[in-house]
Amino acid sequence: MDDLKSFRDQGTLFLHSPEALRERLRTIRAVIFDWDGVFNDGWKDIDGGSPSVKWAAWA
């Protein structure tokens, strides 16, 4: 079974073999996401907040 088949079918090119990726992923202890710019243009106001965060706090 090819775990990466769906990615290959969409045209993804991998720089490393699936085995090398599995080995690297095995040693990862944490994943940190920085979402700025994903749901907006990454703009921040003078207080350092983004509009979507303020809206979420208001809602």
C-alpha positions, 0 to 999 in steps of 0.5 A: 500500500502506498500511503503517499499515492493520493499526494502523487496523484495530485502531482506532489514531488517528494525530495526524499523516499517514503522510508526516509520521511517515515524515519524523520517523522518517527523522531518528531516530538512536537509540531508547532503551527503558525497560522498568521496569514492562513485565514487572512493576509497576515496583517496585525494591528498596533497591539499585535493581534490579527482581525480574525483573533479579535473576531473570535474573541468577540463572537 
